Amino acid sequence: MSKKLAHILCSKLYILYPMTYNDIILYFGIVSRIGTSVASHLLLRAPKSQIILVGRDTNRGNNAVQEVRNEHPNIGSTKNVSFQKCDWRNDNELRELLADGSTSCLIHTAGPFLDEKPTPLKAAIELGCEAYVDVSDPLDYLEESQLMNDNAKDSNCSALLAAGAFPGMSNVLGIEAAAKCLEISDKDASIQDVRFNYFTAGLGGSGDVNLYITNLGFGEPMAQYENGSLRMFQALSGLLLGKVSFFLSDKEWSQKSSSKGFGNDEAKVRIGEQTVFAWPFPEAATVPNELGIRGESHAAMGTAPAIWNDMLGLLVDIVPRRLWKSKKFSQFLADFSQPLVKATDYLLKLTSPDNVGETHCMRVDVTSTDGNAVSIVQAHESFRRCVGQSTAEFALDLWKLHLQGYNLQNRGIAMMTHERG
């Protein structure tokens, strides 16, 4: 059989119409600019809700509130967004915050999640939150969280894990690509391979946290599929894997696809081909497990300028894995790199056509056992806003389904605690 190609391309996330919810949203993880992007999108989409930003530092919390308000001066009142001081790692403080049962939705993005316990999820389940969303990524954390599935059902709490851009939206794209691939394949075909590749340039002020998380990941094994089975590769994280095209070539672009794409020329010019390195994203394990793939999976990312990838590859080669696992070492390296990161962000902003200074892209490739292939490329001019919008939309969708009485089914792309009726 000749190889069929079906490709879908989307280049931006759309701003959707506001919802009329008037419930209370508690949001952990406000100190980064990604955090304020989540809160800002929540205010845009649910302007009548009360959004409470939660953190340990009052000054940073108040600054975060002001940043969100400044982005939406004509939406709602100053009472719509406020700050509450609380250390979520302190179980007593956390439970006191949730004790009155008024919180409808809890969003947790206060990473990194490595070596942490899912304390906020446990508290949300036990203290009456109807919806919970986080951006967790370590497999151990996800597995421990899923052990609370029955408790969540009993308390009528719906939860989504790993619900950001990647993992999160990338998982959804993987599932959609697989569905399309099977649609154009023989009836007895199944999914062969799944590959996730990501690119970011400029972090919009969120570089400190993201560098720290990236460094910690270099000490972790890569979880990915080989010959249809999950394997852990101890020395693969950080390995340079070569270049990936973050656009669709003329040969790849297929008129057989029933879905029309857009923005391919922009993605080709703005992003083009980029070097990527292996990183332990959980979707290389969770999505293939959901799909029951027969072949291989991988997840990788790259950044700009290209010298960053080369520097990281060199450091991964010479620095022992045990040091990358050390939070002190990874934080030191992130702090040491901050001046160069800020200078890079500034230069990218000066040279970018829209003065944003950020770029984000995901490419998901899925193949079937009979040789068919589907590729999805998603690009956005702002990394932090893409993550913020993704997390906010996951939360709002979960919340909406809960309010409408839907039951949610367990899926590999997230933990959903009810069966859909």
Salt bridges, closest charged atoms under 4 A:
GLU67 OE2 - ARG33 NH2 3.27
GLU71 OE2 - ARG385 NH2 3.31
ASP91 OD2 - ARG95 NE 2.95
GLU116 OE2 - ARG89 NH2 3.05
GLU126 OE1 - ARG95 NH2 2.51
GLU144 OE1 - LYS117 NZ 3.56
GLU183 OE2 - LYS180 NZ 3.34
ASP193 OD2 - ARG195 NH1 3.81
GLU220 OE2 - LYS325 NZ 2.88
GLU226 OE1 - ARG231 NH1 2.16
GLU252 OE2 - ARG363 NH2 2.60
GLU290 OE2 - ARG411 NE 3.41
GLU296 OE1 - ARG195 NH2 3.71
ASP354 OD2 - ARG270 NH1 2.86
GLU358 OE2 - ARG384 NE 3.53
ASP365 OD1 - ARG363 NE 3.02
GLU381 OE1 - HIS380 ND1 3.89
GLU393 OE2 - HIS41 NE2 2.73
GLU393 OE2 - ARG45 NE 2.59
ASP397 OD1 - LYS400 NZ 3.96
